[in-house]
Amino acid sequence: NTSGLLLLLFSDGAPSDQQNMQCVHGINIFHINRYIDPKIQHRTKGQAWKCFHEITTRVEKQCCQRVKAIGQVFGRDKVIFRTLAFGPSKENFTLLEKMANVLPRGEFQKLGLNASSLKTSFSSLSSSLSTLRTEGGHRALTRRSDKVVDRNQKVDVTSTDVLGEDGWWIYAFKDFIGKYEFKDNDTSARLQRVNLRDGVNGIAFLQHPFAEGAERFVYRCTEIVAHTSEYDYPASKDNKAERCGLRLVAKEAKDVENHHQGRKFHETFARIQSEAAGLARAFTRRLPRARPEWNVNFIKTHIYGCYDDSYKYGQAWILVEPELDGKFTKWNNNAGEIRGQTSAQGKV
């Protein structure tokens, strides 16, 4: 089986599967009030408690065996198994933790009754889904054939001219839908439209990407000021516009199926980036003293929409963020592996 699996198991306490199980003496011991009958219809308390533990052990073994069987079907390393304990802290979640430890990528999370913890847990699950997709644990995706990555692409960063004849696709006026973002500290987690800066009336990005990641192409991009006398349609080689503001990069799905999702494909990335930025700010505020080397920041992302008949449904959507200058170290990849860390270290 080449598929991968993300499996979630929620529980508010210890299992109740044993309620109708009989002990070796044929007694349903869980139907008897042990405060009224401490021996639970057995000869001695010791015999009764031995039967009690034998049944609970049997349930634990059966539950763990089910998890093991799932690993055998999909592959032990292809199953991300999360057991989530959502209930009062006094509840017994021992079995949930044991079940999570059956598979190498199992994880137990004790959330208590805190809704914020539950929200954070769900956010991390999005990352787990991305990991499965990156590793190939999903249905086969079709690589787009209309884009070729030009790793030697040259752009004059000092020029303010954006020209269609240089390969820029320019969207302005009636062809520009808008700019959107997830607002910081907005608990509704809704994508909201934001105003362009004064004078800006569109967006432009190069026709071909200069880089690619596991799921997306990366294009050079910029906000622009266009004039009606120099604008025809998005892909026209006669278009002219002026670069405005920071150099940007635009990201677009590299597979046909994700590309056809349009704005929806980008929303998950933008929302998680926004939530991660909020957590980073909270972390920085709690530092006992200001230490620049401990500051964590996430760059702001926006989603831009344009009308373009060459795209499915007549709309083009891109995820946009500032282009960063300098050399950077990529410390972890989409599979959760850390730079310089061996596989054995990652499991400790």
C-alpha positions in Angstrom: 0.0 0.0 0.0 1.6 3.3 -1.1 -0.9 5.5 0.8 -0.2 7.5 4.0 -2.5 8.0 6.9 -3.2 10.8 9.4 -5.3 9.2 12.2 -6.8 11.2 15.1 -8.2 9.6 18.3 -10.1 11.9 20.7 -11.0 10.7 24.2 -12.3 12.2 27.4 -11.0 9.5 29.7 -10.3 5.8 30.1 -12.1 3.3 27.8 -15.3 1.6 28.7 -15.0 -1.3 26.3 -14.7 -3.7 29.2 -18.1 -3.0 30.6 -19.7 -6.1 29.1 -16.6 -8.4 29.4 -16.7 -11.4 31.8 -13.8 -12.5 33.8 -12.5 -16.1 33.8 -15.2 -17.0 36.4 -18.0 -15.8 34.1 -18.8 -12.7 36.1 -19.5 -9.2 34.7 -17.5 -7.6 37.4 -18.0 -4.0 36.0 -21.8 -4.4 36.5 -21.3 -4.8 40.3 -20.9 -2.0 42.8 -17.6 -2.8 44.5 -18.5 -0.5 47.4 -21.5 -2.7 48.2 -19.7 -6.0 47.3 -15.9 -5.5 47.7 -15.3 -9.1 46.6 -17.4 -8.6 43.4 -18.9 -12.0 43.8 -15.4 -13.6 44.1 -14.1 -15.6 47.1 -11.6 -12.9 48.0 -10.8 -9.3 47.2 -7.4 -10.4 45.8 -9.1 -12.8 43.4 -11.5 -10.0 42.4 -8.8 -7.4 41.7 -6.8 -10.0 39.8 -9.7 -10.5 37.4 -10.2 -6.7 37.2 -6.7 -6.1 36.1 -6.7 -9.1 33.7 -9.7 -7.6 31.9 -8.3 -4.0 31.7 -5.0 -5.5 30.4 -6.9 -7.4 27.8 -8.6 -4.2 26.6 -5.3 -2.4 26.5 -3.7 -5.2 24.5 -6.6 -5.2 22.0 -6.5 -1.5 21.5 -2.7 -1.5 20.9 -3.1 -4.4 18.6 -5.6 -2.5 16.4 -3.1 0.4 16.1 -0.3 -2.1 15.2 -2.5 -3.6 12.5 -3.1 -0.2 11.0 0.7 0.2 10.8 1.0 -3.1 9.1 -1.5 -2.2 6.4 -0.1 1.3 5.6 3.4 0.9 6.8 4.6 1.8 10.3 6.5 4.9 9.0 3.6 6.1 6.9 1.0 6.5 9.7 0.9 9.8 11.7 -1.1 8.8 14.7 -2.3 11.4 17.2 -4.2 10.6 20.4 -5.8 13.7 21.9 -6.9 13.7 25.6 -9.6 16.4 26.0 -11.0 16.2 29.4 -10.4 16.9 33.1 -6.8 16.4 34.2 -7.9 13.8 36.9 -9.1 11.4 34.2 -7.0 8.4 33.3 -5.4 8.8 29.9 -2.7 6.1 30.3 -4.1 3.9 27.5 -4.1 6.8 25.0 -0.4 7.3 25.7 0.4 3.6 25.3 -1.5 3.5 21.9 0.4 6.5 20.6 3.7 4.8 21.5 2.9 1.7 19.3 4.0 3.5 16.1 7.2 5.4 15.5 5.2 8.6 14.5 2.6 8.4 17.2 2.1 11.3 19.6 0.0 11.8 22.7 -1.3 15.2 23.6 -3.0 16.0 26.9 -5.1 19.1 26.3 -7.1 19.4 29.4 -10.3 21.5 28.9 -8.5 24.4 27.3 -10.0 25.4 24.0 -6.9 27.3 23.0 -4.9 24.1 23.4 -7.3 22.3 21.1 -7.0 25.1 18.5 -3.2 24.9 18.6 -3.4 21.1 18.2 -5.5 21.4 15.1 -3.1 23.9 13.6 -0.2 21.4 14.0 -2.3 18.8 12.2 -2.2 21.0 9.1 1.5 20.7 9.2 1.2 16.9 9.5 -1.0 16.8 6.5 1.5 18.8 4.5 4.2 16.3 5.6 2.2 13.4 4.3 1.7 15.2 0.9 5.4 16.0 0.7 6.4 12.4 1.4 4.1 11.1 -1.3 1.5 9.8 1.0 -1.4 11.1 -1.1 -3.1 10.4 -4.4 -0.8 11.0 -7.4 -0.8 14.7 -8.4 -0.2 15.9 -11.9 2.8 18.2 -12.4 1.8 21.3 -14.4 3.3 21.4 -17.9 2.8 25.1 -18.6 5.6 26.2 -16.3 9.4 25.7 -16.5 11.6 26.8 -13.6 14.3 29.2 -14.8 17.0 29.1 -12.1 19.2 31.5 -14.0 16.5 34.1 -14.3 18.0 37.6 -14.2 16.0 40.7 -13.2 17.3 44.3 -12.9 16.4 45.1 -9.3 17.4 48.7 -9.8 14.8 49.3 -12.6 11.4 50.7 -11.8 10.0 49.6 -15.2 7.8 46.5 -15.4 7.4 45.5 -19.1 5.3 42.9 -20.7 8.0 42.3 -23.3 10.3 41.2 -20.5 7.9 38.4 -19.4 5.9 40.2 -16.8 2.2 39.4 -16.5 0.6 42.7 -15.4 -2.9 42.8 -13.7 -4.5 46.2 -13.1 -7.9 48.0 -13.3 -10.7 45.6 -14.1 -8.3 42.6 -14.1 -7.3 43.0 -10.5 -9.6 41.4 -7.9 -7.9 42.5 -4.7 -5.4 41.9 -1.9 -6.3 39.8 1.2 -4.8 38.8 4.5 -5.6 37.1 7.8 -5.5 39.9 10.4 -3.3 39.6 13.4 -5.2 38.7 16.6 -8.4 38.1 14.7 -10.0 35.2 16.5 -12.5 34.7 13.7 -9.7 33.5 11.4 -11.4 35.1 8.3 -9.6 36.2 5.2 -10.2 39.9 4.9 -9.6 42.4 2.1 -7.0 45.1 2.7 -6.4 48.3 0.8 -3.5 48.9 -1.5 -1.1 51.7 -0.8 -1.9 55.1 -2.3 -1.3 55.1 -6.0 -1.0 51.3 -6.4 -3.6 49.7 -8.6 -2.3 46.2 -9.5 0.1 43.4 -9.2 2.7 41.9 -11.6 4.7 38.7 -11.6 7.0 37.0 -14.1 5.5 34.4 -16.4 8.0 31.7 -15.3 9.2 30.8 -11.8 12.8 31.1 -10.7 12.5 28.5 -7.9 10.3 25.8 -6.6 9.5 24.0 -3.4 7.8 20.7 -2.6 4.3 22.1 -3.5 4.7 25.5 -5.1 6.5 27.5 -7.8 8.1 30.8 -6.8 7.9 33.9 -9.0 9.4 37.4 -8.8 6.6 39.8 -8.1 5.8 43.4 -7.4 2.9 45.8 -6.7 2.6 48.2 -9.6 1.2 51.5 -10.8 -0.3 51.1 -14.3 -1.7 53.7 -16.7 -4.7 53.1 -19.0 -2.8 54.3 -22.0 -0.1 51.6 -21.5 -2.3 48.6 -20.5 -4.1 46.1 -22.7 -4.6 42.6 -21.1 -2.6 40.7 -18.5 -0.2 38.7 -20.9 0.2 41.5 -23.4 3.8 42.2 -24.4 2.8 45.9 -24.9 2.0 46.4 -21.2 4.0 48.8 -19.2 3.8 49.7 -15.5 6.0 51.0 -12.7 7.3 49.0 -9.8 6.0 50.3 -6.4 7.5 49.4 -3.0 9.3 46.3 -1.9 10.4 43.4 -4.1 8.1 40.5 -3.6 7.9 36.8 -4.4 4.7 35.1 -5.4 3.9 31.4 -4.9 1.6 29.3 -6.9 0.7 25.6 -6.8 2.9 23.4 -9.0 0.4 20.5 -9.4 -2.7 20.7 -11.5 -5.1 19.5 -8.9 -3.9 22.0 -6.3 -3.7 24.8 -8.9 -7.4 24.3 -9.7 -8.3 24.9 -6.1 -7.6 28.6 -6.6 -7.7 30.8 -3.5 -8.6 27.9 -1.2 -5.1 26.3 -1.8 -3.3 29.4 -0.4 -5.6 30.1 2.5 -4.3 27.3 4.7 -0.7 28.5 4.2 -1.6 32.1 4.9 -3.7 31.2 8.0 -1.0 29.0 9.6 1.7 31.7 8.9 -0.5 34.2 10.7 -1.1 32.0 13.7 2.6 31.1 13.9 3.4 34.8 13.9 1.0 35.3 16.9 2.7 32.4 18.8 6.1 33.9 18.0 5.1 37.3 19.4 3.8 35.6 22.5 7.1 33.8 22.9 9.1 36.9 22.5 7.0 38.8 25.1 7.6 36.1 27.7 11.4 36.3 27.4 12.8 37.3 30.8 15.1 39.9 29.1 15.5 41.1 25.6 17.9 38.8 23.6 17.9 39.4 19.8 19.2 35.9 19.1 16.0 34.5 20.8 13.6 36.7 18.9 11.3 34.7 16.5 9.5 36.4 13.6 7.4 35.3 10.7 7.1 37.4 7.5 3.7 38.7 6.6 1.9 37.0 3.8 -0.9 38.2 1.5 -3.1 36.6 -1.1 -3.7 38.5 -4.4 -6.4 37.7 -6.8 -6.7 38.6 -10.6 -9.0 37.9 -13.5 -7.3 35.8 -16.1 -9.1 33.7 -18.8 -6.1 31.4 -19.1 -6.7 30.0 -15.6 -9.5 27.6 -14.7 -12.6 29.5 -13.6 -11.0 32.7 -15.0 -9.2 33.7 -11.8 -5.5 33.6 -10.8 -4.6 33.5 -7.1 -1.1 33.9 -5.7 0.4 33.9 -2.2 2.8 36.8 -1.8 5.5 37.7 0.7 8.6 40.0 0.7 11.7 38.9 -1.1 14.5 38.5 1.4 18.1 39.5 0.6 21.1 37.6 2.0 22.0 34.0 2.7 19.8 31.9 4.9 20.0 28.5 6.4 17.0 26.2 6.0 16.9 24.4 9.4 14.1 22.0 8.7 12.3 20.5 5.7 8.7 19.7 5.0 9.1 16.2 6.5 10.1 17.6 9.9 13.8 16.7 9.6 16.3 19.1 11.1 19.5 20.2 9.4 22.5 18.2 10.7 20.4 15.8 12.7 20.5 12.0 12.0 17.4 9.9 11.8 18.3 8.3 15.1 18.6 11.7 16.8 15.2 12.7 15.5 13.5 9.8 17.3 15.0 10.6 20.7 
